[in-house]
């Protein structure tokens, strides 16, 4: 049964810090896709700084596989000029990189999800251990039902991966909706037609701005998670309708939120 009102949380960058898993899976997917076409030994096991710096720009999982692959291509902009240069015109640079590799985003996404499925089947404990909830999130989310609040997870991850992690953290949202259910604005439109959305907590400013630009979604209170994977200027000059959510505010009753 779908609740009459919901507080909706993004997953990666809001509930879970999965940076170690993002790199681990992206690295494996890249190696699997490229095979012997590149020197895979150049991809370190630990998370490289270049990958850390670009994570705030990533919207879909396939982009992480592409970034790992671009770290191998000798003539790539990423390798020649670094993360800051690649982040400028990020979307265009991703499209150019896809052309250079003669790959599609679907191929990259499938490779990433295949790696994750295999990891869960072979060594779920190790894969789960690569993720950590952000401080205070598990406690706060488990308090919501006691305050009469239902909550949902809206993620660009495939929903079954998010569900595995939520179980690991002993979290029980009322709904879990992944990219297999549609884009975030599409899902919000469907949910908003049938119930009141009490708030949408997200760490990607562009997603919140898209929500505000959608007439049917303007009534949704939008919150930018200050602890998430933010770009350097994301907190500056937030437009009306988007509030910066600090951990202290999150921990307080919803009535106290801006």
C-alpha positions as CSV (number, residue, x, y, z in Angstrom):
1,X,0.0,0.0,0.0
2,X,1.4,3.4,-1.0
3,X,1.4,5.9,1.9
4,X,-0.7,9.1,1.7
5,X,2.4,11.2,2.4
6,X,6.1,10.6,2.0
7,X,9.5,12.0,2.8
8,X,11.7,11.0,-0.2
9,X,15.5,10.4,0.1
10,X,18.1,10.0,-2.6
11,X,20.4,7.0,-1.9
12,X,24.0,7.5,-3.0
13,X,25.4,10.7,-1.5
14,X,22.5,11.1,1.0
15,X,22.0,7.8,2.8
16,X,25.1,5.8,1.8
17,X,28.7,6.7,1.1
18,X,29.7,4.1,-1.5
19,X,32.8,5.7,-3.0
20,X,34.9,2.7,-2.5
21,X,32.3,0.4,-4.1
22,X,31.8,2.9,-7.0
23,X,35.5,2.6,-7.9
24,X,35.8,-1.1,-7.2
25,X,32.8,-1.9,-9.5
26,X,33.7,0.7,-12.2
27,X,37.3,-0.5,-12.3
28,X,36.2,-4.2,-12.8
29,X,33.6,-3.2,-15.4
30,X,36.1,-1.2,-17.3
31,X,38.6,-4.1,-17.3
32,X,35.9,-6.5,-18.4
33,X,34.8,-4.3,-21.3
34,X,38.2,-3.3,-22.6
35,X,39.9,-6.6,-22.2
36,X,43.3,-6.5,-23.7
37,X,42.8,-3.2,-25.5
38,X,44.4,-1.2,-22.6
39,X,47.0,-1.5,-19.9
40,X,44.6,-2.4,-17.1
41,X,47.5,-2.4,-14.6
42,X,47.3,1.4,-14.8
43,X,44.0,1.4,-12.8
44,X,44.9,1.3,-9.1
45,X,43.0,-0.7,-6.6
46,X,42.5,2.2,-4.2
47,X,40.2,5.1,-5.2
48,X,42.2,7.5,-7.3
49,X,42.0,11.3,-6.7
50,X,40.8,11.9,-10.2
51,X,37.8,9.6,-9.6
52,X,37.0,11.3,-6.3
53,X,37.1,14.8,-7.9
54,X,34.7,13.8,-10.7
55,X,32.2,11.9,-8.5
56,X,30.0,15.0,-7.9
57,X,29.4,15.3,-11.7
58,X,28.3,11.7,-12.1
59,X,24.6,11.2,-12.7
60,X,24.4,7.6,-13.9
61,X,26.5,4.6,-13.0
62,X,27.8,4.1,-16.6
63,X,29.7,7.4,-16.3
64,X,31.9,5.9,-13.6
65,X,32.9,3.1,-15.9
66,X,33.7,5.6,-18.6
67,X,35.8,7.7,-16.2
68,X,37.8,4.6,-15.3
69,X,38.3,3.8,-19.0
70,X,39.3,7.4,-19.8
71,X,42.1,7.1,-17.2
72,X,43.6,4.5,-19.5
73,X,43.3,6.2,-22.9
74,X,46.6,8.0,-23.6
75,X,45.0,10.7,-25.7
76,X,42.0,11.3,-23.4
77,X,41.3,14.8,-22.1
78,X,41.1,13.3,-18.6
79,X,44.5,11.8,-18.8
80,X,46.1,14.8,-20.6
81,X,44.6,17.7,-18.6
82,X,43.0,16.2,-15.5
83,X,39.7,16.1,-13.7
84,X,39.1,19.8,-13.6
85,X,39.3,20.1,-17.4
86,X,37.1,17.1,-17.9
87,X,34.5,18.5,-15.5
88,X,34.2,21.6,-17.7
89,X,31.6,20.6,-20.3
90,X,31.3,17.3,-18.5
91,X,28.3,15.9,-20.5
92,X,29.9,16.8,-23.8
93,X,33.2,15.2,-22.8
94,X,31.4,12.0,-21.8
95,X,29.8,11.8,-25.2
96,X,33.1,12.4,-26.9
97,X,34.7,9.6,-24.8
98,X,31.9,7.2,-25.7
99,X,32.6,7.9,-29.4
100,X,36.3,7.4,-28.9
101,X,35.8,4.0,-27.3
102,X,33.0,3.1,-29.7
103,X,30.8,2.1,-26.8
104,X,27.3,3.0,-25.7
105,X,26.1,4.1,-22.3
106,X,23.9,0.9,-22.2
107,X,27.0,-1.3,-22.7
108,X,28.7,0.5,-19.8
109,X,25.7,0.3,-17.5
110,X,25.2,-3.4,-18.3
111,X,28.8,-4.1,-17.5
112,X,28.6,-2.3,-14.2
113,X,25.4,-4.1,-13.2
114,X,26.9,-7.5,-14.2
115,X,29.9,-6.8,-11.9
116,X,27.6,-5.9,-9.1
117,X,25.3,-9.0,-9.5
118,X,28.4,-11.2,-9.7
119,X,29.8,-9.7,-6.5
120,X,26.5,-10.1,-4.6
121,X,26.3,-13.8,-5.7
122,X,30.0,-14.7,-5.0
123,X,30.8,-12.5,-2.0
124,X,28.0,-10.4,-0.8
125,X,29.6,-9.6,2.5
126,X,32.6,-8.0,0.8
127,X,30.5,-6.0,-1.6
128,X,28.2,-4.7,1.2
129,X,31.3,-3.8,3.3
130,X,32.4,-1.4,0.6
131,X,29.5,0.9,1.5
132,X,29.0,2.9,4.7
133,X,25.9,4.9,5.8
134,X,26.6,8.6,6.4
135,X,26.9,9.4,10.1
136,X,23.6,9.7,11.9
137,X,21.5,8.6,8.9
138,X,20.4,5.1,10.0
139,X,19.4,6.4,13.4
140,X,17.4,9.3,11.9
141,X,15.6,7.2,9.3
142,X,14.6,4.7,11.9
143,X,13.1,7.5,14.0
144,X,10.8,8.7,11.2
145,X,8.0,6.1,11.7
146,X,7.9,7.0,15.4
147,X,7.1,10.6,14.3
148,X,4.4,9.4,12.0
149,X,6.5,9.8,8.8
150,X,6.6,7.4,6.0
151,X,9.7,7.5,3.8
152,X,10.9,6.3,0.4
153,X,14.2,5.9,-1.5
154,X,14.6,7.3,-5.0
155,X,17.8,6.3,-6.6
156,X,19.6,6.1,-10.0
157,X,20.9,2.7,-8.8
158,X,19.0,-0.4,-9.9
159,X,16.5,-1.0,-7.1
160,X,17.6,-4.5,-6.2
161,X,21.1,-3.2,-5.3
162,X,19.6,-0.5,-3.1
163,X,17.4,-3.0,-1.4
164,X,20.3,-5.3,-0.6
165,X,22.1,-2.3,1.1
166,X,19.1,-1.1,2.9
167,X,18.7,-4.6,4.4
168,X,22.3,-4.6,5.5
169,X,21.8,-1.2,7.3
170,X,18.5,-2.5,8.8
171,X,16.5,0.2,7.1
172,X,12.9,-0.4,6.0
173,X,11.6,2.4,3.7
174,X,8.0,2.2,2.5
175,X,9.1,2.3,-1.1
176,X,12.4,1.8,-3.0
177,X,12.4,3.1,-6.6
178,X,15.5,2.8,-8.9
179,X,16.4,3.8,-12.4
180,X,14.5,0.7,-13.6
181,X,11.3,2.6,-12.6
182,X,12.1,5.7,-14.6
183,X,13.9,9.1,-14.1
184,X,13.6,10.9,-10.8
185,X,11.3,13.6,-12.1
186,X,9.0,11.0,-13.8
187,X,8.8,9.0,-10.6
188,X,8.1,12.1,-8.6
189,X,5.3,13.1,-10.9
190,X,3.7,9.7,-10.5
191,X,4.0,9.8,-6.7
192,X,2.9,13.4,-6.4
193,X,-0.3,12.7,-8.2
194,X,-1.4,10.3,-5.5
195,X,0.0,11.6,-2.2
196,X,1.7,14.5,-0.5
197,X,5.5,14.7,-0.8
198,X,6.7,16.2,2.5
199,X,10.2,16.7,1.2
200,X,12.8,15.5,-1.3
201,X,16.4,15.2,0.0
202,X,19.0,15.0,-2.8
203,X,22.8,15.8,-3.1
204,X,22.6,16.6,-6.9
205,X,21.7,20.3,-7.2
206,X,20.8,19.9,-10.9
207,X,18.2,17.2,-10.1
208,X,16.6,19.6,-7.5
209,X,16.6,22.4,-10.1
210,X,14.9,20.1,-12.6
211,X,12.2,19.3,-10.0
212,X,11.6,23.1,-9.4
213,X,11.4,23.7,-13.1
214,X,8.6,21.1,-13.5
215,X,5.3,22.9,-12.9
216,X,3.5,19.9,-11.3
217,X,6.4,19.5,-8.8
218,X,6.9,23.0,-7.6
219,X,5.0,22.3,-4.4
220,X,7.6,19.8,-3.3
221,X,10.0,21.1,-0.6
222,X,13.5,20.4,-1.9
223,X,16.6,19.9,0.2
224,X,20.3,19.8,-0.8
225,X,22.2,17.4,1.5
226,X,25.2,19.3,2.7
227,X,27.1,16.1,3.4
228,X,26.8,14.6,0.0
229,X,28.9,14.5,-3.2
230,X,28.7,18.3,-3.9
231,X,30.4,20.3,-6.6
232,X,32.5,23.2,-5.3
233,X,29.9,25.8,-5.9
234,X,26.7,23.8,-5.2
235,X,26.0,25.4,-1.9
236,X,26.2,29.0,-3.2
237,X,23.3,31.1,-4.3
238,X,20.7,28.4,-4.0
239,X,17.5,29.3,-5.9
240,X,14.2,29.8,-4.0
241,X,12.7,26.5,-3.2
242,X,15.9,24.6,-2.5
243,X,17.1,24.6,1.1
244,X,20.6,23.5,2.3
245,X,20.0,20.7,4.7
246,X,22.6,20.3,7.4
247,X,23.0,17.2,9.6
248,X,21.7,19.1,12.6
249,X,18.5,20.1,10.8
250,X,18.0,16.6,9.5
251,X,18.2,15.3,13.1
252,X,15.5,17.7,14.2
253,X,11.7,17.2,13.8
254,X,10.4,17.9,10.3
255,X,8.4,20.9,11.6
256,X,11.7,22.6,12.2
257,X,13.1,22.2,8.7
258,X,13.1,25.3,6.5
